[in-house]
């Protein structure tokens, strides 16, 4: 009697506690790269002038390194695009696991709205950043899944088709946009659709900008891959994760939403405190 109960317990435990470690790991690596990028940007943009004025050689070298990184447009741009693509694909894969994507989408929308309001008063003005895009994409996936009557394979097929169409259409639109911006509207109210909707105007600004085209396409493709690659919701690489070496990165992957929402404020506060104590005594620089 006791033996049978023990066996039943062993069979049930993994289902309630098991996570796919490689997804958390990849998400965590991307989160840390994003934080590093903003860390360097804040040093160069917000603290750079004040730190250089101190004439402290070590501090000046740090500022110069940050400026060099920010100005390395090709390296930084390529890295940013790869990280965002991975983020989007992972977000899509997670949609195939979540019990309530409507709840996830609404939560992300609320946080994105708060970020927009706060950034407006801080003169950073984030109109449609990465969290806005994820919120829209999750709700869009939920709509597709609802229309498909929650049939995983049908939903995956529709998402793959729509996602590939968005990516392909964006490539065509952007090719035209780069050669002839006047081919598109000058109505900045359509900024959330894609960069090509900005037309020939140059007065649009968003502190963080990831429109629906093409990023939502990558997310939808990721949601289809989630169904195809993880039908049993189990790790594809269990033997690589058996020593738990990935956990320092996976921790950040598990709390990615909160890192998205709060990291920039935390980074600025940390840099301000460091500046106040060690670099510009008595001054937080940003205040």
N, C-alpha and C positions, 0 to 999 in steps of 0.2 A: 504493500500500500504506500509506504513512504517512498519507495524507489520510483514508482509511477508518478507520484506528485513532483518529485525532484526533476524528472525528465520533462514533464510538462512545463515546469517553470523555466528550465533551460531553453526550451524551444521558444518561449514567449518573450524572453528578455531582449534579445537582439532587435526585435521589431519595434520596441518602444524607445530604445536608446541609440540605435545605430544611425550614424551620419555618414555621408559620402565625403570622406576626408579630402580628396583631391579638389573638390569644388570649394570647400572652405579655404584650403591652402591657396589656390589660385586667386580667389577673391581677396584674401588677406594680403598677398603680394601686391596686387593691384592697388589696394587701399593704401598700403605703406608707400608705394611709388607716388600716388596722388598727394599724400601728405608731404612727402619730400619735395615734390614740385612746388607746392604752395609755400612750403617753408623757405625755399630758395627765392621764390618770387617776392615774398614779404620782406626778406632781408634786403633785396636789391631795390624794391620800390618804396617801402615804407620806412625803413631804418637806414638805408644806404648813406644818404647825405649826412645825417647826424653822426653816424659811426665813422665815416671818413674824416669828418671835421675834428675828431678826437686826436688825430695824428698817432694813433696806436697801430704800429706796423702789423701786428697779428690780426687785428680787427679789420684793417684795410684790406689785407689779403683775403679774408673771408668774404668781404663785400665784393671784391673784384671777381672772386670765384663764382659768387652768386650771379653777378652781372654777366659774366662770360657764359654761364649756363643758360640764363634767360635769353641771351642774344644768339645762342646757337640754335637758330630757328629750325633747321632741318632735323637735328638730333632731337630737340624737344618736341617738335610737332609730330615726328614719326613715333616717338615713344608714347605721346599722349593718345594718338589715334589707336595704337595697338592696345593700350590699356583700356580705352573706352570700348573697343570692339570686344575684348575679353569680358569686361563688365557686362556688356549688353548680352552676349551669348550666355553667360552665367545667370543673368537675370531671367532670361528665357527658359533655361533649364529648370530653374527654381519654380517657375510657374507650373511646370508639369508635376511638381511635388506638393505644392501648397494646397492646404484644405480650403482656403478662402482667399482667392486672388482679388475679389472685390474688396475685402477688408484691407489687404495689403496695398491695393491701389489707392483707396481712400486715405489711408494713413500717410502714404507717400505724398499724396496731393496736399494734404493739410500741412505737412512739414515743408513742402516746396513753397506753398503760399506764405507761410511764416517767413521763410528765407527771403522771398521777394520783398515783403514788407520791411523787414529789418535792413536788407541791403539797400533799399531805396533811401532810408533815412541815414544810412552810413555812406551814401553817395557812391556805392558800388553797383547798384541797380542791376541785379540778376533777374532777367526777364524770363528766360527759358533755359535753365541750366540742366545739368545731368540728372538731377533728382526730378525735375519737371518732366523730362523726357521719359524717365523710368516710370513715373506715375501714370503718364498717358499710355505708355506701352503695356503696362500691366492691365490697365482697365480695358485697353483695346483687345488684349488677349482674352480677357474674361468675356467680352462681348462676342468674340469669335467662338469661344468654347460654348457659350450659351446658345448661340445660333446653331451650332453643331450638336446640340443636345448632349453635351458632355461626353461625346464619343472621342476617346483619346486619339485614335488613328485618323479619324476624319479631321479633327482639330489640327493634328500635326500636319496633315497634307495641305490643308488650307493655309496654315501659318507658313509653311515652307514656300508655297506658291506666292502668297502676298509679300512675304519677306524678300524673296528674290526679285519680285517685281519692283519693290521700293528701292532696293539697291541698284538695280539696272536703270530705272528711271532717273534716279539721282545722278548716276554717272553721265547719262545723256544730257540732263538739264545743266549740270555743272560744266560740261564741255562747251555748251552754248553760252552759258553765263560768262565764262572766262574770255570768250572771244567777242561776245556782244551782250554786255549787261543790259542794254536798253531793250532787249527782246522780252524782258519780263517787267512785271508791274513795279511801280515806285511806291506802292502802298506798304509801309512798314508794319501795318497791323497784321500782316500775314507772315511775320518773321518766324513764327513757331513751325511753319511748314518746312522751310528749308532756306538755306542761304541764298539760293537763286531767286527767292521771292523778294529780296531786297532791291532788286533792279539796279539802277545806276545811282542810287542815292548813297551818301556816305555819312549820314547823320544817325545811323543806328548804333547803339551800344548796349552790350550786355556783359556784365562781369564774368559770367560763365554762360556759354552758348552751345547747346547741342540740340538742334531741331529734329523733327520727326524723320525727315529725309537726311541721311540714310540710316540713322542709328536704330530707329524702331525696326527697320528691316533686319538688322543683325540680331535683335532681340527675338523676333518672330522665328528666324531660322534656328536660333538657340533653343526655343521652346519645342520645335520639331525634333531637334537632335536629342533633347532630353527624353522624349518618348522612345526614340529609336535606340539610344545608347544605354538608357537606364530603365528598362521595362520593369525590372524587379526592385528598383530603387536601392541598389547595392553598388558598392565601389567596384570600379573596373580594375583597380590596382591595389587590392588589399595587402599583397605581400610587401609593397613598398612602404606602406604606412604602419607596419606592425611594431616598429620601435618608437612610435610617437614623436619622431623628430620634427614633424610638421606643425606641432601644436602651437608654438609661438606665433606662427603666421596664421594658422587657422582661427586662433582667438580673435584676431582683428577681422577676419572674414565673417565670423558669426555676428559681429556687431557693426557690420558695414553701414547699415542705414543710419545709425547714430553717429558714426564717424563722418559720413557725408554731411550730416546736418550741423555738427558741432566743431569739426576739426579746425576750421579756419579761425574761429574765435579763440579756441584753445592755443593755437600756434601763435597768434598775435599776442595773447596775454603772456605766454611763456617768454617770447622774445622781448616784450616790454619789461618784464621783471628782470631778465638777464641784463638788459640795457640799464635799468635803474640801479642795479647792484654793482655791476662790473664795468660797464662801458661808459655810460653817461650818468654818473652818480647824481641822484636827486631828480632825474628826469626820465619819464617813461617814453619819451619821444613822440608816441602816437597821441598823447593827451595834450 
